[in-house]
């Protein structure tokens, strides 16, 4: 099995264009994993407090900057 250090060493020796491809792939994979986590949390009701807070703010006339 390849270790993280082996992967880091291999990345260090990639030509620029190949490094950009692996970087883009890692970023995309990270976003996909984050999206999946958000979806799981939402389905489990872990994010309901955000909707409740937004509804309370709307009813009270308070707004929050983005």
CHARMM internal coordinates of N, CA and C (Angstrom, degrees):
IC EDIT
DIST 1 N 1 CA 1.4578
DIST 1 CA 1 C 1.5261
ANGL 1 N 1 CA 1 C 109.11
DIST 1 C 2 N 1.2941
ANGL 1 CA 1 C 2 N 115.52
DIHE 1 N 1 CA 1 C 2 N 140.60
DIST 2 N 2 CA 1.4606
ANGL 1 C 2 N 2 CA 122.20
DIHE 1 CA 1 C 2 N 2 CA 179.08
DIST 2 CA 2 C 1.5235
ANGL 2 N 2 CA 2 C 109.64
DIHE 1 C 2 N 2 CA 2 C -79.92
DIST 2 C 3 N 1.3041
ANGL 2 CA 2 C 3 N 116.09
DIHE 2 N 2 CA 2 C 3 N 138.18
DIST 3 N 3 CA 1.4619
ANGL 2 C 3 N 3 CA 120.53
DIHE 2 CA 2 C 3 N 3 CA 177.95
DIST 3 CA 3 C 1.5216
ANGL 3 N 3 CA 3 C 109.95
DIHE 2 C 3 N 3 CA 3 C -93.31
DIST 3 C 4 N 1.3141
ANGL 3 CA 3 C 4 N 115.16
DIHE 3 N 3 CA 3 C 4 N 164.88
DIST 4 N 4 CA 1.4564
ANGL 3 C 4 N 4 CA 120.27
DIHE 3 CA 3 C 4 N 4 CA 177.06
DIST 4 CA 4 C 1.5258
ANGL 4 N 4 CA 4 C 109.43
DIHE 3 C 4 N 4 CA 4 C -59.09
DIST 4 C 5 N 1.3191
ANGL 4 CA 4 C 5 N 117.13
DIHE 4 N 4 CA 4 C 5 N -39.25
DIST 5 N 5 CA 1.4661
ANGL 4 C 5 N 5 CA 119.77
DIHE 4 CA 4 C 5 N 5 CA 179.54
DIST 5 CA 5 C 1.5266
ANGL 5 N 5 CA 5 C 111.05
DIHE 4 C 5 N 5 CA 5 C -63.34
DIST 5 C 6 N 1.3468
ANGL 5 CA 5 C 6 N 117.55
DIHE 5 N 5 CA 5 C 6 N -39.40
DIST 6 N 6 CA 1.4661
ANGL 5 C 6 N 6 CA 120.68
DIHE 5 CA 5 C 6 N 6 CA 176.84
DIST 6 CA 6 C 1.5326
ANGL 6 N 6 CA 6 C 110.47
DIHE 5 C 6 N 6 CA 6 C -61.00
DIST 6 C 7 N 1.3176
ANGL 6 CA 6 C 7 N 115.72
DIHE 6 N 6 CA 6 C 7 N -41.92
DIST 7 N 7 CA 1.4683
ANGL 6 C 7 N 7 CA 120.40
DIHE 6 CA 6 C 7 N 7 CA -179.89
DIST 7 CA 7 C 1.5274
ANGL 7 N 7 CA 7 C 110.03
DIHE 6 C 7 N 7 CA 7 C -66.23
DIST 7 C 8 N 1.3273
ANGL 7 CA 7 C 8 N 116.78
DIHE 7 N 7 CA 7 C 8 N -43.49
DIST 8 N 8 CA 1.4673
ANGL 7 C 8 N 8 CA 120.04
DIHE 7 CA 7 C 8 N 8 CA 177.79
DIST 8 CA 8 C 1.5218
ANGL 8 N 8 CA 8 C 110.81
DIHE 7 C 8 N 8 CA 8 C -59.50
DIST 8 C 9 N 1.3246
ANGL 8 CA 8 C 9 N 115.90
DIHE 8 N 8 CA 8 C 9 N -44.62
DIST 9 N 9 CA 1.4720
ANGL 8 C 9 N 9 CA 119.87
DIHE 8 CA 8 C 9 N 9 CA 179.66
DIST 9 CA 9 C 1.5263
ANGL 9 N 9 CA 9 C 110.96
DIHE 8 C 9 N 9 CA 9 C -61.43
DIST 9 C 10 N 1.3420
ANGL 9 CA 9 C 10 N 116.82
DIHE 9 N 9 CA 9 C 10 N -42.06
DIST 10 N 10 CA 1.4645
ANGL 9 C 10 N 10 CA 120.49
DIHE 9 CA 9 C 10 N 10 CA 179.66
DIST 10 CA 10 C 1.5293
ANGL 10 N 10 CA 10 C 110.49
DIHE 9 C 10 N 10 CA 10 C -64.96
DIST 10 C 11 N 1.3286
ANGL 10 CA 10 C 11 N 116.75
DIHE 10 N 10 CA 10 C 11 N -41.54
DIST 11 N 11 CA 1.4724
ANGL 10 C 11 N 11 CA 120.62
DIHE 10 CA 10 C 11 N 11 CA 179.30
DIST 11 CA 11 C 1.5252
ANGL 11 N 11 CA 11 C 110.53
DIHE 10 C 11 N 11 CA 11 C -62.65
DIST 11 C 12 N 1.3235
ANGL 11 CA 11 C 12 N 116.84
DIHE 11 N 11 CA 11 C 12 N -37.69
DIST 12 N 12 CA 1.4731
ANGL 11 C 12 N 12 CA 121.05
DIHE 11 CA 11 C 12 N 12 CA 179.16
DIST 12 CA 12 C 1.5302
ANGL 12 N 12 CA 12 C 111.52
DIHE 11 C 12 N 12 CA 12 C -58.25
DIST 12 C 13 N 1.3151
ANGL 12 CA 12 C 13 N 117.26
DIHE 12 N 12 CA 12 C 13 N -27.27
DIST 13 N 13 CA 1.4615
ANGL 12 C 13 N 13 CA 120.87
DIHE 12 CA 12 C 13 N 13 CA -175.84
DIST 13 CA 13 C 1.5278
ANGL 13 N 13 CA 13 C 113.57
DIHE 12 C 13 N 13 CA 13 C -100.17
DIST 13 C 14 N 1.3050
ANGL 13 CA 13 C 14 N 117.73
DIHE 13 N 13 CA 13 C 14 N 5.12
DIST 14 N 14 CA 1.4696
ANGL 13 C 14 N 14 CA 120.78
DIHE 13 CA 13 C 14 N 14 CA 178.22
DIST 14 CA 14 C 1.5230
ANGL 14 N 14 CA 14 C 110.72
DIHE 13 C 14 N 14 CA 14 C -75.13
DIST 14 C 15 N 1.3245
ANGL 14 CA 14 C 15 N 116.23
DIHE 14 N 14 CA 14 C 15 N 141.78
DIST 15 N 15 CA 1.4700
ANGL 14 C 15 N 15 CA 118.12
DIHE 14 CA 14 C 15 N 15 CA 171.66
DIST 15 CA 15 C 1.5325
ANGL 15 N 15 CA 15 C 109.28
DIHE 14 C 15 N 15 CA 15 C -66.20
DIST 15 C 16 N 1.3297
ANGL 15 CA 15 C 16 N 116.61
DIHE 15 N 15 CA 15 C 16 N 157.56
DIST 16 N 16 CA 1.4582
ANGL 15 C 16 N 16 CA 122.68
DIHE 15 CA 15 C 16 N 16 CA -174.52
DIST 16 CA 16 C 1.5098
ANGL 16 N 16 CA 16 C 115.22
DIHE 15 C 16 N 16 CA 16 C -47.99
DIST 16 C 17 N 1.3247
ANGL 16 CA 16 C 17 N 117.33
DIHE 16 N 16 CA 16 C 17 N -47.18
DIST 17 N 17 CA 1.4638
ANGL 16 C 17 N 17 CA 120.26
DIHE 16 CA 16 C 17 N 17 CA -178.08
DIST 17 CA 17 C 1.5120
ANGL 17 N 17 CA 17 C 112.60
DIHE 16 C 17 N 17 CA 17 C -64.86
DIST 17 C 18 N 1.3091
ANGL 17 CA 17 C 18 N 116.91
DIHE 17 N 17 CA 17 C 18 N -37.05
DIST 18 N 18 CA 1.4556
ANGL 17 C 18 N 18 CA 120.94
DIHE 17 CA 17 C 18 N 18 CA 178.53
DIST 18 CA 18 C 1.5310
ANGL 18 N 18 CA 18 C 110.82
DIHE 17 C 18 N 18 CA 18 C -71.52
DIST 18 C 19 N 1.3224
ANGL 18 CA 18 C 19 N 116.17
DIHE 18 N 18 CA 18 C 19 N -36.48
DIST 19 N 19 CA 1.4661
ANGL 18 C 19 N 19 CA 119.55
DIHE 18 CA 18 C 19 N 19 CA 176.37
DIST 19 CA 19 C 1.5293
ANGL 19 N 19 CA 19 C 109.54
DIHE 18 C 19 N 19 CA 19 C -61.12
DIST 19 C 20 N 1.3200
ANGL 19 CA 19 C 20 N 117.23
DIHE 19 N 19 CA 19 C 20 N -43.25
DIST 20 N 20 CA 1.4697
ANGL 19 C 20 N 20 CA 120.85
DIHE 19 CA 19 C 20 N 20 CA -179.68
DIST 20 CA 20 C 1.5278
ANGL 20 N 20 CA 20 C 110.59
DIHE 19 C 20 N 20 CA 20 C -61.64
DIST 20 C 21 N 1.3262
ANGL 20 CA 20 C 21 N 116.81
DIHE 20 N 20 CA 20 C 21 N -39.14
DIST 21 N 21 CA 1.4704
ANGL 20 C 21 N 21 CA 120.01
DIHE 20 CA 20 C 21 N 21 CA 179.29
DIST 21 CA 21 C 1.5266
ANGL 21 N 21 CA 21 C 111.15
DIHE 20 C 21 N 21 CA 21 C -64.51
DIST 21 C 22 N 1.3276
ANGL 21 CA 21 C 22 N 116.97
DIHE 21 N 21 CA 21 C 22 N -44.32
DIST 22 N 22 CA 1.4681
ANGL 21 C 22 N 22 CA 119.29
DIHE 21 CA 21 C 22 N 22 CA -178.92
DIST 22 CA 22 C 1.5260
ANGL 22 N 22 CA 22 C 110.28
DIHE 21 C 22 N 22 CA 22 C -69.15
DIST 22 C 23 N 1.3335
ANGL 22 CA 22 C 23 N 116.71
DIHE 22 N 22 CA 22 C 23 N -37.22
DIST 23 N 23 CA 1.4736
ANGL 22 C 23 N 23 CA 120.54
DIHE 22 CA 22 C 23 N 23 CA 177.39
DIST 23 CA 23 C 1.5232
ANGL 23 N 23 CA 23 C 109.96
DIHE 22 C 23 N 23 CA 23 C -61.49
DIST 23 C 24 N 1.3220
ANGL 23 CA 23 C 24 N 116.81
DIHE 23 N 23 CA 23 C 24 N -47.06
DIST 24 N 24 CA 1.4594
ANGL 23 C 24 N 24 CA 120.60
DIHE 23 CA 23 C 24 N 24 CA -179.26
DIST 24 CA 24 C 1.5270
ANGL 24 N 24 CA 24 C 110.98
DIHE 23 C 24 N 24 CA 24 C -62.75
DIST 24 C 25 N 1.3429
ANGL 24 CA 24 C 25 N 116.44
DIHE 24 N 24 CA 24 C 25 N -39.80
DIST 25 N 25 CA 1.4550
ANGL 24 C 25 N 25 CA 120.75
DIHE 24 CA 24 C 25 N 25 CA 178.92
DIST 25 CA 25 C 1.5309
ANGL 25 N 25 CA 25 C 110.67
DIHE 24 C 25 N 25 CA 25 C -63.77
DIST 25 C 26 N 1.3238
ANGL 25 CA 25 C 26 N 117.51
DIHE 25 N 25 CA 25 C 26 N -42.76
DIST 26 N 26 CA 1.4623
ANGL 25 C 26 N 26 CA 121.60
DIHE 25 CA 25 C 26 N 26 CA 179.95
DIST 26 CA 26 C 1.5276
ANGL 26 N 26 CA 26 C 110.46
DIHE 25 C 26 N 26 CA 26 C -64.61
DIST 26 C 27 N 1.3159
ANGL 26 CA 26 C 27 N 116.92
DIHE 26 N 26 CA 26 C 27 N -43.67
DIST 27 N 27 CA 1.4721
ANGL 26 C 27 N 27 CA 120.54
DIHE 26 CA 26 C 27 N 27 CA 179.20
DIST 27 CA 27 C 1.5271
ANGL 27 N 27 CA 27 C 109.96
DIHE 26 C 27 N 27 CA 27 C -61.75
DIST 27 C 28 N 1.3250
ANGL 27 CA 27 C 28 N 117.12
DIHE 27 N 27 CA 27 C 28 N -45.67
DIST 28 N 28 CA 1.4651
ANGL 27 C 28 N 28 CA 121.04
DIHE 27 CA 27 C 28 N 28 CA -179.58
DIST 28 CA 28 C 1.5301
ANGL 28 N 28 CA 28 C 110.34
DIHE 27 C 28 N 28 CA 28 C -62.90
DIST 28 C 29 N 1.3061
ANGL 28 CA 28 C 29 N 116.78
DIHE 28 N 28 CA 28 C 29 N -43.49
DIST 29 N 29 CA 1.4733
ANGL 28 C 29 N 29 CA 120.32
DIHE 28 CA 28 C 29 N 29 CA 179.47
DIST 29 CA 29 C 1.5203
ANGL 29 N 29 CA 29 C 110.88
DIHE 28 C 29 N 29 CA 29 C -63.47
DIST 29 C 30 N 1.3150
ANGL 29 CA 29 C 30 N 116.65
DIHE 29 N 29 CA 29 C 30 N -40.27
DIST 30 N 30 CA 1.4608
ANGL 29 C 30 N 30 CA 120.75
DIHE 29 CA 29 C 30 N 30 CA 178.53
DIST 30 CA 30 C 1.5264
ANGL 30 N 30 CA 30 C 110.73
DIHE 29 C 30 N 30 CA 30 C -61.25
DIST 30 C 31 N 1.3385
ANGL 30 CA 30 C 31 N 116.79
DIHE 30 N 30 CA 30 C 31 N -45.16
DIST 31 N 31 CA 1.4675
ANGL 30 C 31 N 31 CA 120.43
DIHE 30 CA 30 C 31 N 31 CA 178.50
DIST 31 CA 31 C 1.5249
ANGL 31 N 31 CA 31 C 111.25
DIHE 30 C 31 N 31 CA 31 C -62.86
DIST 31 C 32 N 1.3493
ANGL 31 CA 31 C 32 N 117.02
DIHE 31 N 31 CA 31 C 32 N -40.46
DIST 32 N 32 CA 1.4591
ANGL 31 C 32 N 32 CA 120.49
DIHE 31 CA 31 C 32 N 32 CA 179.17
DIST 32 CA 32 C 1.5281
ANGL 32 N 32 CA 32 C 110.83
DIHE 31 C 32 N 32 CA 32 C -62.81
DIST 32 C 33 N 1.3197
ANGL 32 CA 32 C 33 N 117.01
DIHE 32 N 32 CA 32 C 33 N -41.84
DIST 33 N 33 CA 1.4619
ANGL 32 C 33 N 33 CA 120.51
DIHE 32 CA 32 C 33 N 33 CA 178.32
DIST 33 CA 33 C 1.5259
ANGL 33 N 33 CA 33 C 110.85
DIHE 32 C 33 N 33 CA 33 C -65.66
DIST 33 C 34 N 1.3289
ANGL 33 CA 33 C 34 N 116.60
DIHE 33 N 33 CA 33 C 34 N -39.67
DIST 34 N 34 CA 1.4643
ANGL 33 C 34 N 34 CA 120.04
DIHE 33 CA 33 C 34 N 34 CA 179.19
DIST 34 CA 34 C 1.5218
ANGL 34 N 34 CA 34 C 110.67
DIHE 33 C 34 N 34 CA 34 C -65.61
DIST 34 C 35 N 1.3325
ANGL 34 CA 34 C 35 N 116.54
DIHE 34 N 34 CA 34 C 35 N -44.04
DIST 35 N 35 CA 1.4629
ANGL 34 C 35 N 35 CA 120.68
DIHE 34 CA 34 C 35 N 35 CA 177.45
DIST 35 CA 35 C 1.5300
ANGL 35 N 35 CA 35 C 110.83
DIHE 34 C 35 N 35 CA 35 C -58.92
DIST 35 C 36 N 1.3324
ANGL 35 CA 35 C 36 N 116.76
DIHE 35 N 35 CA 35 C 36 N -42.72
DIST 36 N 36 CA 1.4615
ANGL 35 C 36 N 36 CA 120.55
DIHE 35 CA 35 C 36 N 36 CA 179.77
DIST 36 CA 36 C 1.5309
ANGL 36 N 36 CA 36 C 110.66
DIHE 35 C 36 N 36 CA 36 C -64.32
DIST 36 C 37 N 1.3286
ANGL 36 CA 36 C 37 N 117.11
DIHE 36 N 36 CA 36 C 37 N -38.87
DIST 37 N 37 CA 1.4622
ANGL 36 C 37 N 37 CA 120.51
DIHE 36 CA 36 C 37 N 37 CA 178.45
DIST 37 CA 37 C 1.5320
ANGL 37 N 37 CA 37 C 110.85
DIHE 36 C 37 N 37 CA 37 C -65.20
DIST 37 C 38 N 1.3321
ANGL 37 CA 37 C 38 N 115.94
DIHE 37 N 37 CA 37 C 38 N -43.39
DIST 38 N 38 CA 1.4687
ANGL 37 C 38 N 38 CA 120.09
DIHE 37 CA 37 C 38 N 38 CA 177.83
DIST 38 CA 38 C 1.5294
ANGL 38 N 38 CA 38 C 110.07
DIHE 37 C 38 N 38 CA 38 C -60.19
DIST 38 C 39 N 1.3319
ANGL 38 CA 38 C 39 N 116.82
DIHE 38 N 38 CA 38 C 39 N -42.70
DIST 39 N 39 CA 1.4623
ANGL 38 C 39 N 39 CA 120.54
DIHE 38 CA 38 C 39 N 39 CA 179.66
DIST 39 CA 39 C 1.5291
ANGL 39 N 39 CA 39 C 110.89
DIHE 38 C 39 N 39 CA 39 C -63.49
DIST 39 C 40 N 1.3361
ANGL 39 CA 39 C 40 N 116.94
DIHE 39 N 39 CA 39 C 40 N -43.85
DIST 40 N 40 CA 1.4694
ANGL 39 C 40 N 40 CA 119.70
DIHE 39 CA 39 C 40 N 40 CA 178.14
DIST 40 CA 40 C 1.5227
ANGL 40 N 40 CA 40 C 110.91
DIHE 39 C 40 N 40 CA 40 C -62.88
DIST 40 C 41 N 1.3212
ANGL 40 CA 40 C 41 N 116.49
DIHE 40 N 40 CA 40 C 41 N -44.42
DIST 41 N 41 CA 1.4646
ANGL 40 C 41 N 41 CA 120.12
DIHE 40 CA 40 C 41 N 41 CA 179.72
DIST 41 CA 41 C 1.5208
ANGL 41 N 41 CA 41 C 111.34
DIHE 40 C 41 N 41 CA 41 C -63.40
DIST 41 C 42 N 1.3197
ANGL 41 CA 41 C 42 N 116.45
DIHE 41 N 41 CA 41 C 42 N -39.45
DIST 42 N 42 CA 1.4601
ANGL 41 C 42 N 42 CA 120.49
DIHE 41 CA 41 C 42 N 42 CA 179.66
DIST 42 CA 42 C 1.5276
ANGL 42 N 42 CA 42 C 110.53
DIHE 41 C 42 N 42 CA 42 C -64.19
DIST 42 C 43 N 1.3290
ANGL 42 CA 42 C 43 N 116.49
DIHE 42 N 42 CA 42 C 43 N -47.17
DIST 43 N 43 CA 1.4638
ANGL 42 C 43 N 43 CA 120.28
DIHE 42 CA 42 C 43 N 43 CA 179.81
DIST 43 CA 43 C 1.5231
ANGL 43 N 43 CA 43 C 111.55
DIHE 42 C 43 N 43 CA 43 C -62.95
DIST 43 C 44 N 1.3281
ANGL 43 CA 43 C 44 N 116.75
DIHE 43 N 43 CA 43 C 44 N -30.73
DIST 44 N 44 CA 1.4667
ANGL 43 C 44 N 44 CA 121.36
DIHE 43 CA 43 C 44 N 44 CA -179.89
DIST 44 CA 44 C 1.5273
ANGL 44 N 44 CA 44 C 112.23
DIHE 43 C 44 N 44 CA 44 C -83.14
DIST 44 C 45 N 1.3373
ANGL 44 CA 44 C 45 N 117.27
DIHE 44 N 44 CA 44 C 45 N -2.66
DIST 45 N 45 CA 1.4573
ANGL 44 C 45 N 45 CA 120.87
DIHE 44 CA 44 C 45 N 45 CA 178.36
DIST 45 CA 45 C 1.5177
ANGL 45 N 45 CA 45 C 114.19
DIHE 44 C 45 N 45 CA 45 C 82.63
DIST 45 C 46 N 1.3316
ANGL 45 CA 45 C 46 N 116.84
DIHE 45 N 45 CA 45 C 46 N 7.91
DIST 46 N 46 CA 1.4639
ANGL 45 C 46 N 46 CA 120.14
DIHE 45 CA 45 C 46 N 46 CA -177.17
DIST 46 CA 46 C 1.5272
ANGL 46 N 46 CA 46 C 113.36
DIHE 45 C 46 N 46 CA 46 C -70.82
DIST 46 C 47 N 1.3262
ANGL 46 CA 46 C 47 N 116.52
DIHE 46 N 46 CA 46 C 47 N -14.35
DIST 47 N 47 CA 1.4624
ANGL 46 C 47 N 47 CA 119.94
DIHE 46 CA 46 C 47 N 47 CA -178.11
DIST 47 CA 47 C 1.5218
ANGL 47 N 47 CA 47 C 112.33
DIHE 46 C 47 N 47 CA 47 C -109.08
DIST 47 C 48 N 1.3089
ANGL 47 CA 47 C 48 N 116.53
DIHE 47 N 47 CA 47 C 48 N 5.41
DIST 48 N 48 CA 1.4635
ANGL 47 C 48 N 48 CA 120.20
DIHE 47 CA 47 C 48 N 48 CA -178.96
DIST 48 CA 48 C 1.5297
ANGL 48 N 48 CA 48 C 112.03
DIHE 47 C 48 N 48 CA 48 C -58.55
DIST 48 C 49 N 1.3102
ANGL 48 CA 48 C 49 N 116.24
DIHE 48 N 48 CA 48 C 49 N -31.73
DIST 49 N 49 CA 1.4641
ANGL 48 C 49 N 49 CA 119.62
DIHE 48 CA 48 C 49 N 49 CA -179.39
DIST 49 CA 49 C 1.5266
ANGL 49 N 49 CA 49 C 111.00
DIHE 48 C 49 N 49 CA 49 C -60.66
DIST 49 C 50 N 1.3220
ANGL 49 CA 49 C 50 N 117.90
DIHE 49 N 49 CA 49 C 50 N -29.72
DIST 50 N 50 CA 1.4662
ANGL 49 C 50 N 50 CA 120.33
DIHE 49 CA 49 C 50 N 50 CA 178.88
DIST 50 CA 50 C 1.5220
ANGL 50 N 50 CA 50 C 111.10
DIHE 49 C 50 N 50 CA 50 C -68.06
DIST 50 C 51 N 1.3120
ANGL 50 CA 50 C 51 N 116.29
DIHE 50 N 50 CA 50 C 51 N -42.71
DIST 51 N 51 CA 1.4668
ANGL 50 C 51 N 51 CA 120.34
DIHE 50 CA 50 C 51 N 51 CA 177.73
DIST 51 CA 51 C 1.5219
ANGL 51 N 51 CA 51 C 109.99
DIHE 50 C 51 N 51 CA 51 C -65.37
DIST 51 C 52 N 1.3299
ANGL 51 CA 51 C 52 N 116.59
DIHE 51 N 51 CA 51 C 52 N -43.04
DIST 52 N 52 CA 1.4685
ANGL 51 C 52 N 52 CA 120.14
DIHE 51 CA 51 C 52 N 52 CA 178.39
DIST 52 CA 52 C 1.5241
ANGL 52 N 52 CA 52 C 110.72
DIHE 51 C 52 N 52 CA 52 C -59.18
DIST 52 C 53 N 1.3053
ANGL 52 CA 52 C 53 N 116.35
DIHE 52 N 52 CA 52 C 53 N -43.48
DIST 53 N 53 CA 1.4678
ANGL 52 C 53 N 53 CA 120.98
DIHE 52 CA 52 C 53 N 53 CA 179.92
DIST 53 CA 53 C 1.5312
ANGL 53 N 53 CA 53 C 110.79
DIHE 52 C 53 N 53 CA 53 C -64.32
DIST 53 C 54 N 1.3153
ANGL 53 CA 53 C 54 N 116.81
DIHE 53 N 53 CA 53 C 54 N -41.70
DIST 54 N 54 CA 1.4659
ANGL 53 C 54 N 54 CA 120.65
DIHE 53 CA 53 C 54 N 54 CA 179.99
DIST 54 CA 54 C 1.5310
ANGL 54 N 54 CA 54 C 110.71
DIHE 53 C 54 N 54 CA 54 C -64.57
DIST 54 C 55 N 1.3156
ANGL 54 CA 54 C 55 N 116.63
DIHE 54 N 54 CA 54 C 55 N -41.67
DIST 55 N 55 CA 1.4698
ANGL 54 C 55 N 55 CA 120.52
DIHE 54 CA 54 C 55 N 55 CA 179.42
DIST 55 CA 55 C 1.5267
ANGL 55 N 55 CA 55 C 109.92
DIHE 54 C 55 N 55 CA 55 C -64.62
DIST 55 C 56 N 1.3381
ANGL 55 CA 55 C 56 N 117.41
DIHE 55 N 55 CA 55 C 56 N -43.53
DIST 56 N 56 CA 1.4688
ANGL 55 C 56 N 56 CA 120.49
DIHE 55 CA 55 C 56 N 56 CA 178.23
DIST 56 CA 56 C 1.5263
ANGL 56 N 56 CA 56 C 110.84
DIHE 55 C 56 N 56 CA 56 C -60.86
DIST 56 C 57 N 1.3362
ANGL 56 CA 56 C 57 N 116.29
DIHE 56 N 56 CA 56 C 57 N -44.53
DIST 57 N 57 CA 1.4695
ANGL 56 C 57 N 57 CA 120.05
DIHE 56 CA 56 C 57 N 57 CA 179.70
DIST 57 CA 57 C 1.5241
ANGL 57 N 57 CA 57 C 110.98
DIHE 56 C 57 N 57 CA 57 C -62.67
DIST 57 C 58 N 1.3134
ANGL 57 CA 57 C 58 N 116.56
DIHE 57 N 57 CA 57 C 58 N -42.28
DIST 58 N 58 CA 1.4659
ANGL 57 C 58 N 58 CA 120.89
DIHE 57 CA 57 C 58 N 58 CA -179.55
DIST 58 CA 58 C 1.5300
ANGL 58 N 58 CA 58 C 110.24
DIHE 57 C 58 N 58 CA 58 C -62.48
DIST 58 C 59 N 1.3210
ANGL 58 CA 58 C 59 N 116.22
DIHE 58 N 58 CA 58 C 59 N -46.02
DIST 59 N 59 CA 1.4595
ANGL 58 C 59 N 59 CA 120.03
DIHE 58 CA 58 C 59 N 59 CA -179.01
DIST 59 CA 59 C 1.5271
ANGL 59 N 59 CA 59 C 112.35
DIHE 58 C 59 N 59 CA 59 C -64.89
DIST 59 C 60 N 1.3272
ANGL 59 CA 59 C 60 N 116.40
DIHE 59 N 59 CA 59 C 60 N -32.76
DIST 60 N 60 CA 1.4648
ANGL 59 C 60 N 60 CA 119.54
DIHE 59 CA 59 C 60 N 60 CA -178.02
DIST 60 CA 60 C 1.5255
ANGL 60 N 60 CA 60 C 112.00
DIHE 59 C 60 N 60 CA 60 C -88.17
DIST 60 C 61 N 1.3430
ANGL 60 CA 60 C 61 N 117.13
DIHE 60 N 60 CA 60 C 61 N -5.76
DIST 61 N 61 CA 1.4463
ANGL 60 C 61 N 61 CA 120.39
DIHE 60 CA 60 C 61 N 61 CA 179.11
DIST 61 CA 61 C 1.5106
ANGL 61 N 61 CA 61 C 114.02
DIHE 60 C 61 N 61 CA 61 C 85.31
DIST 61 C 62 N 1.3035
ANGL 61 CA 61 C 62 N 118.19
DIHE 61 N 61 CA 61 C 62 N 2.19
DIST 62 N 62 CA 1.4677
ANGL 61 C 62 N 62 CA 121.91
DIHE 61 CA 61 C 62 N 62 CA 178.39
DIST 62 CA 62 C 1.5284
ANGL 62 N 62 CA 62 C 109.40
DIHE 61 C 62 N 62 CA 62 C -82.85
DIST 62 C 63 N 1.3042
ANGL 62 CA 62 C 63 N 113.51
DIHE 62 N 62 CA 62 C 63 N 143.29
DIST 63 N 63 CA 1.4653
ANGL 62 C 63 N 63 CA 119.19
DIHE 62 CA 62 C 63 N 63 CA 174.07
DIST 63 CA 63 C 1.5236
ANGL 63 N 63 CA 63 C 107.65
DIHE 62 C 63 N 63 CA 63 C -128.80
DIST 63 C 64 N 1.3059
ANGL 63 CA 63 C 64 N 114.86
DIHE 63 N 63 CA 63 C 64 N 153.98
DIST 64 N 64 CA 1.4616
ANGL 63 C 64 N 64 CA 121.09
DIHE 63 CA 63 C 64 N 64 CA 179.25
DIST 64 CA 64 C 1.5205
ANGL 64 N 64 CA 64 C 108.85
DIHE 63 C 64 N 64 CA 64 C -118.81
DIST 64 C 65 N 1.3141
ANGL 64 CA 64 C 65 N 116.48
DIHE 64 N 64 CA 64 C 65 N 139.09
DIST 65 N 65 CA 1.4701
ANGL 64 C 65 N 65 CA 118.27
DIHE 64 CA 64 C 65 N 65 CA 177.51
DIST 65 CA 65 C 1.5200
ANGL 65 N 65 CA 65 C 110.73
DIHE 64 C 65 N 65 CA 65 C -66.20
DIST 65 C 66 N 1.3247
ANGL 65 CA 65 C 66 N 115.38
DIHE 65 N 65 CA 65 C 66 N 150.25
DIST 66 N 66 CA 1.4577
ANGL 65 C 66 N 66 CA 119.95
DIHE 65 CA 65 C 66 N 66 CA 179.03
DIST 66 CA 66 C 1.4936
ANGL 66 N 66 CA 66 C 111.74
DIHE 65 C 66 N 66 CA 66 C -74.39
END
COOR INIT
IC SEED 1 N 1 CA 1 C
IC BUILD
